[in-house]
Amino acid sequence: MTRTHLLAALAASTLLTPLPLLAQDAYDLGEIVLSGGLSEIAADRYGRASTVLTRAEIEERGIATVQDALRAVPGLSVTSSGSSFTAVRIRGAEAAHTLILIDGIEAAAGDGNYALSGLETANIERIEVLRGPQSVFYGSDASAGVINIITRKGSEGRTLRSTLEIGVGQGWSASAFAANRSARGGVSLSLAYAEDEGFDTSGDGGEKDGINRGTAILSGDHMIGDALKLGFTLRRSREDYEYDSNNRPATGPDDYVVDDKKPYSNRWETTAGLFGEYATPGSALAQRLSLETTRNAQSHVGDNLANTRTDAAKYRLSFALDGRDVAQTDHLLNTLLEWERDDSSSNPEYERETASLALEYRGRLFEGFDLQAGLRHDDNTRFDDITTWTLGLSWQLENGMRLHASGGKGVVNPSYFDLYADNWGYVGNPDLTPEINTGWDLGVELPVLSGRGTVDLTYFREDLADEITEVSLPGGGISFFNQSGESSRKGVELSGQVQATDALGLRLGYTWLNAENPDGSVEVRSPEHELTLGATLAAFDGRGTFTADLRHVAGNYGETSWGDQGVEELPAFTTVDVAARYALNDRLTLTGRVTNLFDKDAVEVWGYANRGRAVYVGLSSEF
């Protein structure tokens, strides 16, 4: 047995040994509602594998960016080439197969995927991670899963909050949040700014490659009468970051990335949405209409801006088949009409539109047994029409055990660059077809320690057909083609949380993944083993907490962009982060954290260095 297998087995046995399946003394984790369908659904009635990171957990663990928050989620591979570009892969799929939303609106505009870098966790209420094909509910790009980042809106009454954190040689960050809400609605404003001095991406001991990012979010909603609710959200971000250059004639990872003071990039992000909801109290019918837009712009070294844009209009009709209140029904039918258009200034002659019809049925067939099924048909102006499907089952047993299973089909359309590239040595292929992902999973959720926690074990299998990959052209240059055969991905996800004592909470996450290309070669940036262990200890009569998080990664492969340009295994690594909080009084809290406590090398992409040990102290206030 390898060291990784041994660590995972010991961690699992620690949580699973005391396993009385008695739910009557269950530790109350609160009701969790997910954006896992055409409308919200309770987590215990949702058949797909999912994870929710709450604001309280993020703050306790001292996590400053979304990319770091996602590193502990089972089934996710988060890899960074320096501090300015981070990709998220779900179950071995490509980064473009994961759809990232902010308040339900697509974070990426146009045809590209969203690159995480300095996206802050300040003023985030929760992060939902939905694994498996989600195209029925969210369309193209959600073939492997969805990450929905939900920002804070405030609770009833008036809320004022501010934070300030200073890093020892690492920069500083600050945030503010204000909200005023009543029983009929409210408005909120959140501001966040961070100057991260970064680190030398090349690892040569040169200048630091930093990131500066500022974000403002304004949102509000209000009930008009007893049936109509109107709302809006507007987010604006600017990010400036530095990066190093690549040395094409490199002979190894040590000289592939070279220290360079010149390269930098500026990025602007805008998302906005308007919505109206109409539902008469006690009615079996509810309606929702929303208009959404995402507009991003980016430049490199001061060159011309590349503008991307996505506009969408969505109409949802929800009907209770049993005639009860639509919010209380056991048999719900959702219908969605959606129109979406995207374009990019880098390919001004091309844009595409998609008109979609989606149907979803949810039913409680008998006590504790829930079914979720859906179909979606997309009529795309650029590609052939396609129909996707989903099916999920959740069975809550009387002893507290819950069985869950799901299957589905997802789709990802080729990007404009894949289709029409004509620069940097790339030549597009306009004959590309969408990638199709078909997957299923089967899991069991168990209560442990007389219901003081849960452990979830899920097996999954997904097969990607028509995967788009690069190919060298005979006369020079690079193009793209759809691979024949299927890329297979299978594995196991294990997650657990236990309130071991009144003061001590434990966390566990483990993923075993086998991801292969059609020819049997390994998929890059899809580690075979990822293990996370965490603990939170309450102290000082509940006024303080101490947290520690360990992450171990092994079996990760990456491209070598030198010599024969092959694929080689990266060194395994283990990192530890710690954080502490202490309430000075009812309003002020002192915070501190140390990332990469033991200053370990944790390289996730060949040639790119990682940040070493970093220390931060801060202060937060809430009124």
C-alpha positions in Angstrom: 0.0 0.0 0.0 1.4 3.4 -1.0 1.8 6.2 1.6 -1.1 8.1 0.0 -3.4 5.1 0.3 -2.3 4.6 3.9 -3.1 8.2 4.9 -6.5 8.0 3.2 -7.3 4.7 4.9 -6.3 5.9 8.3 -8.3 9.1 8.0 -11.4 7.2 6.8 -11.1 4.6 9.5 -10.8 7.3 12.2 -14.2 8.8 11.1 -15.9 5.5 10.2 -15.0 3.3 13.2 -17.8 4.6 15.5 -20.7 4.2 13.1 -24.0 3.9 15.0 -26.7 4.7 12.3 -28.9 6.6 14.7 -30.3 9.9 13.5 -32.5 10.8 16.5 -29.6 12.6 18.3 -28.3 14.1 15.0 -26.0 17.1 15.1 -27.9 19.9 13.5 -26.0 21.2 10.4 -29.0 23.3 9.3 -31.0 23.0 6.1 -28.9 23.4 2.9 -30.5 24.5 -0.4 -28.7 24.2 -3.7 -29.0 25.8 -7.1 -29.0 22.2 -8.4 -31.9 22.5 -10.9 -34.1 24.9 -12.8 -35.1 26.2 -9.3 -33.6 25.7 -5.9 -33.6 22.2 -4.3 -33.0 21.0 -0.8 -29.6 19.2 -0.6 -31.1 16.1 1.1 -33.4 15.7 -1.9 -30.7 16.2 -4.5 -29.3 13.1 -6.2 -26.0 14.4 -7.5 -22.7 14.7 -5.6 -22.3 18.3 -4.2 -20.3 20.3 -1.7 -21.2 23.6 -0.1 -18.6 25.9 1.5 -20.2 28.4 3.8 -19.0 31.9 4.8 -18.4 30.8 8.4 -16.1 27.9 7.3 -14.2 30.1 4.8 -13.7 32.8 7.5 -12.7 30.3 10.2 -10.1 28.7 7.9 -8.7 32.1 6.8 -9.2 31.5 3.1 -8.7 34.6 1.1 -9.3 33.5 -2.5 -11.9 31.3 -4.2 -9.2 29.2 -5.9 -7.8 28.3 -2.4 -11.3 27.5 -1.1 -11.8 25.0 -3.9 -8.6 23.1 -3.3 -10.2 21.1 -0.4 -13.3 20.0 -2.4 -13.4 16.3 -3.4 -13.5 15.7 -7.1 -11.8 19.0 -8.0 -8.3 19.5 -9.3 -7.1 23.1 -8.8 -3.8 23.8 -10.6 -2.0 27.1 -10.9 0.7 28.3 -13.3 1.9 31.0 -11.0 -0.4 33.2 -9.0 -2.2 34.8 -12.0 -3.8 31.8 -13.7 -5.6 29.0 -12.0 -7.7 26.3 -13.7 -10.4 24.1 -12.0 -11.1 20.7 -13.4 -13.9 18.5 -12.1 -13.4 14.7 -12.2 -10.5 14.9 -14.7 -12.4 17.0 -17.3 -10.9 20.1 -18.9 -11.2 23.5 -17.3 -13.5 24.6 -20.1 -15.9 21.9 -19.0 -16.6 23.6 -15.6 -19.1 26.5 -15.6 -18.4 29.2 -13.0 -21.3 31.4 -12.0 -21.4 34.4 -9.7 -24.8 34.9 -8.2 -26.2 32.6 -11.0 -24.7 34.6 -13.8 -21.8 33.3 -16.0 -18.5 34.7 -14.8 -16.8 34.2 -18.2 -18.1 36.2 -21.2 -18.1 35.1 -24.8 -16.7 31.7 -25.5 -13.9 31.3 -23.0 -13.7 29.7 -19.6 -13.2 31.8 -16.4 -9.6 31.9 -15.1 -9.4 32.1 -11.4 -6.6 34.2 -9.9 -7.3 36.9 -7.4 -11.1 36.4 -7.0 -11.6 37.2 -3.4 -13.8 35.4 -0.8 -14.6 38.7 1.0 -18.4 39.1 1.2 -19.1 35.6 -0.3 -22.0 33.9 1.4 -21.4 30.4 0.1 -19.8 28.4 -2.7 -21.8 25.6 -4.3 -19.9 22.8 -6.2 -22.2 20.6 -8.3 -20.3 17.6 -9.8 -21.4 15.7 -12.9 -23.1 16.8 -16.2 -25.2 19.8 -15.6 -26.0 21.0 -19.1 -29.8 20.4 -18.7 -29.9 23.2 -16.2 -27.0 25.4 -17.3 -26.4 24.7 -21.0 -23.0 24.4 -22.7 -19.8 24.5 -20.6 -21.4 22.7 -17.7 -20.6 19.2 -18.9 -18.5 18.2 -15.9 -20.0 20.4 -13.2 -20.9 23.9 -12.0 -19.3 26.2 -9.4 -21.8 28.8 -8.2 -20.4 31.6 -6.1 -23.1 33.3 -4.1 -22.4 36.7 -2.6 -23.7 38.1 0.7 -27.0 39.9 0.7 -27.4 40.5 4.5 -30.1 39.4 7.0 -33.1 41.3 8.2 -32.0 44.5 9.9 -29.0 46.7 9.3 -25.5 45.1 8.8 -22.2 46.9 8.7 -18.9 44.9 8.3 -15.3 45.8 7.5 -12.0 43.9 7.4 -8.4 44.8 7.1 -5.5 42.3 6.7 -1.8 42.9 6.3 0.6 40.3 5.1 4.3 40.2 6.3 5.9 41.1 3.0 2.8 40.0 1.1 0.7 43.1 0.6 -2.7 43.9 2.2 -6.4 43.6 1.7 -9.5 45.4 2.9 -13.3 44.9 2.5 -16.5 46.5 3.5 -20.1 45.4 3.5 -23.3 47.2 4.2 -26.9 46.0 4.0 -30.3 47.1 5.1 -33.1 44.6 4.9 -36.7 44.3 6.0 -39.2 41.4 5.7 -40.1 42.7 2.2 -36.6 43.1 0.8 -33.4 45.1 1.0 -30.3 46.4 -0.6 -26.6 45.6 -0.1 -23.2 46.9 -1.2 -20.0 45.1 -0.9 -16.5 46.4 -1.6 -13.2 44.5 -1.6 -9.6 45.4 -2.6 -6.4 43.5 -2.3 -2.8 44.3 -3.2 -1.0 40.9 -3.3 2.7 41.4 -3.8 2.9 37.8 -5.1 6.0 35.8 -5.6 8.5 35.2 -8.4 6.7 32.8 -10.7 10.0 31.7 -12.3 11.5 30.6 -9.0 14.8 32.3 -9.9 14.7 34.7 -7.0 13.8 37.7 -9.2 11.0 40.3 -8.9 7.6 39.3 -7.5 4.7 38.9 -9.8 1.8 40.6 -8.0 -1.9 40.9 -8.3 -4.1 43.9 -7.5 -7.8 43.4 -7.6 -10.9 45.5 -6.6 -14.5 44.5 -6.7 -17.8 46.3 -6.1 -21.2 44.5 -5.9 -24.6 46.3 -5.6 -27.7 44.2 -5.3 -31.3 44.5 -4.1 -34.7 43.0 -4.1 -38.2 44.1 -3.0 -41.7 42.6 -2.7 -44.4 44.5 -4.5 -47.7 43.4 -2.9 -47.9 39.7 -1.9 -47.0 38.1 -5.2 -44.4 40.1 -7.2 -40.7 40.3 -6.3 -38.3 42.4 -8.3 -34.5 42.4 -7.9 -31.2 43.3 -9.5 -27.4 42.7 -9.1 -24.4 44.5 -10.5 -20.8 43.5 -10.1 -17.7 45.3 -11.4 -14.1 44.1 -10.9 -10.7 45.2 -12.1 -7.6 43.1 -11.8 -4.0 44.0 -12.7 -1.4 41.3 -12.6 2.2 40.5 -13.6 3.6 37.4 -15.0 6.9 36.0 -16.3 8.0 34.9 -19.8 8.5 31.4 -21.3 11.8 30.3 -22.7 10.9 28.2 -25.8 14.4 26.8 -26.2 14.4 25.6 -22.6 16.0 22.3 -21.7 14.2 21.7 -18.5 11.7 23.1 -15.9 14.4 25.3 -14.2 14.8 27.5 -17.3 11.4 27.2 -18.9 9.9 30.2 -17.0 12.3 33.2 -16.8 12.1 36.2 -14.6 10.8 39.1 -16.7 9.7 42.6 -15.4 7.8 43.6 -18.6 4.7 41.3 -18.9 1.5 42.4 -17.3 -2.2 42.2 -17.9 -5.3 44.3 -17.1 -8.7 42.7 -16.8 -12.2 44.2 -16.3 -15.2 42.1 -15.4 -18.9 43.1 -15.4 -21.9 41.0 -14.6 -25.4 42.3 -14.2 -28.9 40.9 -13.8 -32.5 41.9 -13.5 -35.2 39.5 -12.4 -38.9 39.4 -11.5 -40.7 36.6 -9.7 -44.5 36.2 -9.5 -46.2 33.7 -7.3 -49.5 34.2 -5.5 -49.3 32.7 -1.9 -50.9 29.2 -1.9 -50.8 29.1 -5.8 -49.7 26.0 -7.7 -48.0 28.3 -10.3 -44.9 30.4 -10.1 -43.0 32.4 -12.8 -39.6 34.0 -13.1 -38.1 36.2 -15.8 -34.5 37.3 -15.8 -32.2 39.3 -18.0 -28.4 38.8 -17.6 -25.2 40.1 -19.2 -21.5 39.4 -18.7 -19.0 41.7 -20.3 -15.3 41.2 -19.8 -12.2 42.9 -21.3 -8.5 42.1 -21.1 -5.3 43.5 -22.4 -1.7 42.3 -22.3 1.2 44.7 -22.0 -1.0 47.6 -22.9 -2.2 46.2 -26.2 -5.7 46.5 -27.6 -8.5 45.3 -25.4 -10.1 42.0 -26.2 -13.8 42.3 -25.4 -16.0 39.4 -24.8 -19.8 39.4 -24.1 -22.6 37.1 -23.2 -26.3 38.2 -23.0 -29.1 35.9 -21.8 -32.8 36.0 -21.3 -34.6 33.3 -19.2 -38.2 32.5 -18.5 -39.2 29.8 -16.0 -42.6 28.5 -15.3 -43.1 26.2 -12.2 -46.2 24.2 -11.7 -47.2 22.0 -8.8 -48.7 18.9 -10.3 -50.6 18.0 -7.1 -52.2 21.4 -6.9 -50.4 22.4 -3.7 -48.4 25.5 -3.1 -45.5 25.5 -5.6 -43.1 26.0 -2.7 -44.4 23.0 -0.8 -45.3 20.5 -3.5 -44.0 17.0 -3.8 -44.5 16.9 -7.5 -43.0 19.9 -9.4 -42.7 20.5 -13.1 -40.3 23.3 -14.2 -40.2 24.6 -17.8 -37.4 26.9 -18.9 -37.2 29.0 -22.1 -33.7 30.5 -22.6 -32.0 32.6 -25.2 -28.2 33.3 -25.2 -25.8 35.1 -27.4 -22.1 35.5 -27.1 -19.4 37.2 -29.1 -15.7 38.3 -29.0 -13.9 41.2 -30.4 -10.9 38.9 -31.3 -13.2 37.3 -33.8 -15.6 40.1 -34.8 -17.1 38.3 -37.8 -18.4 35.5 -35.6 -21.1 35.4 -33.0 -23.5 32.6 -32.0 -26.9 32.3 -30.5 -28.6 29.5 -28.7 -32.4 29.0 -28.1 -33.2 26.4 -25.5 -36.1 24.6 -24.0 -35.6 22.6 -20.8 -38.0 20.5 -18.7 -37.5 19.3 -15.2 -39.6 17.0 -13.0 -39.1 16.6 -9.3 -41.1 14.1 -7.3 -41.2 12.5 -3.9 -42.4 9.1 -5.0 -42.6 7.8 -1.4 -41.4 8.9 2.0 -37.7 9.8 1.8 -37.4 8.8 -1.9 -36.9 11.7 -4.4 -36.5 11.7 -8.1 -35.2 14.5 -10.3 -35.2 14.2 -14.1 -34.7 16.6 -16.9 -34.3 17.2 -20.7 -33.0 20.1 -22.6 -32.9 20.8 -26.3 -30.5 23.5 -27.7 -30.9 25.1 -31.1 -27.5 26.6 -31.9 -26.9 28.8 -34.9 -23.3 27.5 -35.3 -23.6 23.7 -34.4 -26.1 20.9 -34.9 -29.0 20.8 -32.4 -28.4 18.7 -29.4 -30.5 17.2 -26.6 -29.1 16.6 -23.1 -30.6 14.7 -20.2 -30.2 14.2 -16.4 -31.5 11.8 -13.8 -31.0 11.9 -10.0 -32.2 9.8 -7.2 -32.0 10.4 -3.4 -33.3 7.9 -0.8 -33.3 8.9 2.8 -33.5 5.7 5.0 -35.0 5.7 8.5 -31.7 4.9 10.1 -30.1 8.1 8.8 -28.3 6.7 5.8 -28.9 8.3 2.5 -28.3 6.7 -0.9 -27.8 8.9 -4.0 -27.3 8.2 -7.6 -27.3 10.2 -10.8 -26.5 10.1 -14.5 -26.5 12.6 -17.4 -25.2 14.0 -20.6 -23.4 17.3 -21.0 -22.0 19.3 -23.9 -19.2 21.8 -24.5 -19.1 23.9 -27.7 -15.7 24.6 -29.3 -14.3 28.1 -28.6 -13.8 30.8 -31.2 -10.1 30.2 -31.0 -10.5 26.5 -31.6 -12.6 27.3 -34.7 -11.0 30.4 -36.2 -7.5 30.9 -34.7 -5.0 32.6 -37.0 -2.2 33.9 -34.8 0.7 32.8 -32.5 1.2 29.8 -34.8 -2.3 28.4 -34.4 -4.7 27.6 -37.2 -8.4 27.1 -36.4 -10.5 24.2 -37.5 -14.1 25.3 -38.4 -15.2 21.7 -38.8 -14.9 21.0 -35.1 -18.0 19.5 -33.3 -19.0 19.9 -29.6 -17.5 17.6 -27.0 -20.1 15.3 -25.4 -19.7 14.0 -21.8 -21.8 11.2 -20.4 -21.4 10.3 -16.8 -23.0 8.6 -13.7 -22.2 8.3 -10.0 -23.4 6.2 -7.1 -22.9 7.2 -3.4 -23.9 6.7 0.2 -24.1 9.3 2.9 -23.7 7.9 6.5 -24.2 9.6 9.8 -21.3 9.0 12.3 -20.8 9.5 16.0 -24.5 9.2 16.7 -25.3 11.7 14.1 -22.7 14.3 15.1 -21.4 14.3 11.5 -21.6 12.7 8.1 -19.3 10.8 5.7 -20.1 10.5 2.0 -18.5 8.0 -0.3 -19.2 8.3 -4.1 -18.0 6.3 -7.1 -18.2 8.0 -10.5 -17.6 7.2 -14.1 -17.6 9.7 -17.0 -16.7 9.3 -20.7 -15.9 12.2 -23.0 -16.5 11.8 -26.7 -15.1 14.0 -29.5 -12.5 15.6 -27.1 -10.8 18.6 -28.7 -7.0 18.5 -28.6 -4.1 20.2 -30.3 -2.2 18.6 -33.3 1.0 19.7 -35.0 0.5 20.5 -38.7 3.0 19.0 -41.3 4.1 22.4 -42.6 4.4 23.9 -39.1 1.9 25.4 -36.8 -0.8 24.0 -34.5 -4.4 23.2 -35.1 -7.2 21.3 -33.4 -9.2 18.2 -34.0 -11.9 16.0 -32.4 -10.3 12.8 -31.0 -11.8 9.5 -32.0 -12.9 7.2 -29.2 -13.6 8.3 -25.6 -11.6 9.8 -22.8 -12.6 7.8 -19.7 -12.5 9.2 -16.1 -13.4 7.1 -13.1 -12.8 7.5 -9.4 -13.9 7.8 -5.8 -14.8 10.8 -3.8 -14.8 10.7 0.0 -15.8 13.6 2.2 -16.6 13.8 5.9 -17.3 16.3 8.7 -17.6 15.4 12.3 -18.2 17.5 15.4 -16.0 15.2 17.5 -16.6 17.2 20.7 -18.3 20.4 21.6 -15.0 22.2 20.8 -13.4 20.1 18.0 -14.6 19.7 14.5 -12.9 17.5 11.9 -12.9 17.5 8.1 -11.9 15.0 5.5 -11.7 15.0 1.7 -10.1 12.4 -0.6 -10.2 11.8 -4.3 -8.9 8.9 -6.3 -9.0 9.6 -10.0 -8.0 7.6 -13.1 -8.3 9.9 -16.1 -7.1 8.7 -19.5 -7.1 9.8 -23.1 -8.6 7.6 -25.8 -5.1 6.1 -26.5 -4.7 5.2 -22.8 -2.3 8.0 -22.0 -2.8 9.9 -18.7 -4.8 13.2 -18.7 -2.6 16.1 -17.5 -3.4 18.2 -14.4 -5.6 15.5 -13.0 -3.9 14.1 -9.9 -4.5 10.4 -9.1 -4.6 11.2 -5.3 -5.7 14.3 -3.4 -6.2 14.2 0.3 -7.2 17.0 2.6 -7.5 16.8 6.4 -8.7 19.7 8.6 -9.6 20.5 12.2 -11.2 23.5 13.9 -10.8 23.9 17.7 -13.0 26.4 19.6 -11.2 28.0 22.5 -11.4 30.8 25.1 -15.0 30.0 26.0 -16.1 30.2 22.4 -14.4 33.6 21.7 -11.7 32.1 19.5 -10.9 29.3 17.0 -7.8 27.6 15.7 -7.9 25.8 12.4 -5.4 23.6 10.5 -5.7 22.2 7.0 -3.4 19.6 5.4 -3.4 19.0 1.6 -1.5 16.1 -0.1 -1.3 15.7 -3.9 0.3 12.8 -5.7 0.2 11.3 -9.2 -0.2 14.6 -11.0 1.2 14.8 -14.6 2.0 17.9 -16.7 3.2 18.8 -20.1 6.9 19.4 -20.5 7.3 22.3 -23.0 10.9 21.6 -23.8 12.8 18.8 -25.6 10.4 16.2 -26.9 7.5 18.1 -25.2 6.1 15.1 -23.5 4.2 14.4 -20.3 5.9 13.7 -17.0 4.8 13.1 -13.4 5.2 16.1 -11.0 6.7 15.5 -7.5 4.1 14.8 -4.8 3.7 17.4 -2.1 2.1 18.1 1.2 1.2 21.6 2.5 -0.2 22.8 5.8 -2.2 26.0 6.4 -3.2 27.3 9.9 -5.4 30.2 11.0 -6.8 31.7 14.2 -9.5 34.1 15.2 -10.2 35.8 18.6 -13.2 38.0 19.4 -11.8 41.0 21.3 -15.4 42.0 22.0 -18.8 41.7 20.5 -17.8 43.9 17.5 -14.1 43.3 16.8 -12.3 40.1 15.9 -8.5 39.6 15.6 -7.4 37.2 12.8 -4.2 35.6 11.8 -3.1 32.9 9.3 -0.1 31.2 7.9 -0.2 29.6 4.4 2.3 26.9 3.5 3.4 26.7 7.1 6.5 24.5 6.4 7.5 26.4 3.3 7.2 23.4 1.0 7.6 23.2 -2.8 4.1 22.5 -4.2 4.5 22.7 -8.0 1.2 22.1 -9.9 2.5 22.9 -13.4 5.9 22.2 -14.8 8.3 25.2 -14.7 6.2 27.4 -12.4 7.1 28.0 -8.8 4.7 28.3 -5.9 4.3 30.7 -3.1 6.4 29.9 0.0 5.4 30.5 3.6 3.2 33.6 4.1 2.0 35.2 7.3 -1.0 37.5 7.6 -2.7 39.4 10.5 -6.0 41.2 10.4 -8.9 42.8 12.1 -12.7 42.5 11.3 -15.6 44.4 12.7 -19.4 43.9 12.3 -22.3 46.0 13.6 
